[in-house]
């Protein structure tokens, strides 16, 4: 079984997922990115610099990954700084 499947089976508590989104939001704000928590910290709305649709970020794959763009994009929750950098670059496009 691969690591993604193992992480999905192990799962995380909803509070752990919310805490992961809080950490990501804080790091994005440090980078100057407008991001806000929504729906009891179960989703993160990341605003693009120019008027357009925001990017919604969730914790998925059993709590192992931040995911966005219909889960086509993802980054491990254990690397908050890397995820924030990737998201900041993604919304700048």
C-alpha positions as CSV (number, residue, x, y, z in Angstrom):
1,X,0.0,0.0,0.0
2,X,1.4,3.4,-0.9
3,X,1.9,6.3,1.5
4,X,-1.1,8.3,0.4
5,X,-3.4,5.3,1.0
6,X,-1.9,4.7,4.4
7,X,-2.4,8.3,5.4
8,X,-6.0,8.2,4.2
9,X,-6.7,5.1,6.2
10,X,-5.1,6.5,9.3
11,X,-7.0,9.7,9.1
12,X,-6.8,12.8,11.2
13,X,-9.2,14.4,13.6
14,X,-11.2,17.3,12.3
15,X,-9.4,19.6,14.8
16,X,-6.0,18.5,13.4
17,X,-7.1,19.4,9.9
18,X,-8.4,22.8,11.1
19,X,-5.1,23.4,12.9
20,X,-3.3,22.6,9.7
21,X,-5.4,25.2,7.8
22,X,-4.7,27.8,10.5
23,X,-1.0,27.2,10.2
24,X,-1.2,27.5,6.4
25,X,-3.3,30.7,6.6
26,X,-0.8,32.2,9.1
27,X,2.2,31.5,6.8
28,X,0.3,32.8,3.7
29,X,-0.5,36.1,5.6
30,X,3.2,36.3,6.5
31,X,3.9,36.2,2.7
32,X,1.5,39.0,2.1
33,X,-1.3,36.7,0.7
34,X,-4.9,37.5,1.6
35,X,-6.3,34.2,3.0
36,X,-9.2,33.6,5.4
37,X,-10.5,30.6,7.2
38,X,-14.1,29.6,6.4
39,X,-16.7,27.1,7.7
40,X,-15.4,26.4,11.2
41,X,-11.9,26.3,9.8
42,X,-12.7,23.4,7.5
43,X,-11.7,25.5,4.4
44,X,-9.2,28.2,3.5
45,X,-10.1,30.8,0.9
46,X,-7.1,32.3,-0.8
47,X,-7.7,35.5,-2.7
48,X,-5.8,36.2,-5.9
49,X,-4.1,39.6,-6.3
50,X,-6.3,40.6,-9.1
51,X,-10.1,40.4,-9.0
52,X,-11.0,36.8,-9.9
53,X,-12.3,33.7,-8.2
54,X,-10.5,32.7,-5.0
55,X,-8.7,29.4,-4.6
56,X,-10.3,27.1,-2.0
57,X,-7.9,24.9,0.0
58,X,-8.9,21.9,2.0
59,X,-7.1,19.2,4.0
60,X,-7.6,15.9,2.2
61,X,-6.3,12.5,1.6
62,X,-6.9,11.5,5.2
63,X,-5.3,14.7,6.6
64,X,-2.0,14.1,4.8
65,X,-2.3,16.9,2.1
66,X,-3.5,20.4,1.5
67,X,-5.4,20.2,-1.8
68,X,-6.8,22.8,-4.2
69,X,-7.9,23.1,-7.8
70,X,-10.4,20.2,-7.5
71,X,-7.6,18.2,-5.7
72,X,-5.5,18.3,-8.9
73,X,-2.9,20.3,-6.8
74,X,-1.7,19.2,-3.4
75,X,1.1,19.5,-0.9
76,X,1.9,17.6,2.3
77,X,0.5,19.2,5.4
78,X,3.9,18.5,7.1
79,X,5.5,21.2,4.9
80,X,3.5,24.3,5.7
81,X,6.1,26.7,4.4
82,X,6.5,24.8,1.2
83,X,2.7,24.7,0.7
84,X,2.4,28.4,1.3
85,X,5.1,29.1,-1.2
86,X,3.5,26.9,-3.8
87,X,0.1,28.5,-3.2
88,X,1.5,32.0,-3.4
89,X,3.1,31.2,-6.7
90,X,0.0,29.5,-8.0
91,X,-2.3,32.5,-7.3
92,X,0.1,34.9,-8.8
93,X,-0.3,33.3,-12.3
